[in-house]
C-alpha cells in the first residue's frame, strides 16, 4: 500500500508556470516555421525598409546654378530631376521600379534604408516600356530588405481588399517615408488594355514604383504607376493604378531574377 503522504503533486502555480512555458515554446517553434506570416501580420512597419527612394539626376557644371533640389556625391553636384521608389527583389542588389522613374537622367541614385539617404550609382538592366517596368542593379548595402517571394496573382485579389503602401514625400527639403492605406477599388480586365489593379488612395509624388502589400499576410501584389489610364483618360482623384503581380513576375522571370 502506497503512503499517499509521500506523493508530491504540483501546486496550481507550478502547473500554470509549466503551461505558460509550453505555450512560449510552441509560439517560438511556430514562428521559426512560419516566419514570413508572423512577421507580416504583427507589424506592417517591418516593410518600411522594403521600399527605397530612387532619384533621377543630372551632373551640374561647377559654376552652374540650379533652382531645384541638388545632391552632392564625392564633391560633385547633381540636379535631382525627379524621384520615385523601388523595391529590392534579390539580395545581390536587383531593384524593381517603374520605367518612367528611371528614364531621362544621366545617373540614378538609390537610398532610404536604415533611416538614411545613401547615394549609390545604379544601372538599368532591363526595361519593359509597355508595362512601364524597369530592373536596376546596384552594389547593395549590407542588411537590405528584399522581397523574397513572388507577387500575388491579381486573380486572387478581390475588390475591397485592404492594402498598404510605403511612399516618399518631400518635406520640405528632405525626403520622409509615410505609410498609406487603401483598398482595391477595381480589379477587372478592361477591353483593349492590360489588366490593372485600381486602388483607392491619394496619389502623391514619390509613390511611383512603390510596392503594394496585402494587409494580413503582407504578400506583395504590384507596384504603383501613375501613368496608368482608363481608355486614355487620367484616373479620377483618389484612385491610383497598380501594375498587377502576374505581369511583374513575368517581367522579372524574363529578366532572369531568381525566384520569379
Number of C-alpha atoms within 10 A of each C-alpha: 3 6 6 7 6 7 7 7 8 8 8 9 9 11 12 12 11 12 11 12 12 12 12 12 11 12 12 13 12 12 14 11 11 11 12 15 14 16 16 19 14 12 11 19 12 13 20 19 19 20 28 28 27 27 23 22 24 18 18 16 10 9 6 8 9 11 6 9 13 16 17 12 14 6 8 11 17 20 20 20 17 19 24 26 30 29 25 26 23 20 16 15 18 22 27 28 27 28 22 20 25 29 15 13 16 12 19 26 22 24 20 21 19 12 11 10 16 15 18 16 14 20 16 18 13 18 20 12 11 8 17 17 24 26 25 22 18 19 12 17 14 9 10 16 21 19 20 16 15 20 22 19 16 19 11 8 17 15 14 14 13 18 22 21 24 25 29 26 19 13 9 7 9 10 17 17 19 13 13 15 17 22 19 22 18 17 19 15 11 11 9 8 11 15 17 22 26 23 26 20 20 13 18 13 14 26 28 28 33 27 29 28 24 23 18 15 15 22 20 23 24 27 28 29 25 20 15 21 15 14 11 9 8 13 16 10 10 11 20 27 25 25 27 27 22 19 19 23 20 13 21 22 14 11 15 11 14 12 13 18
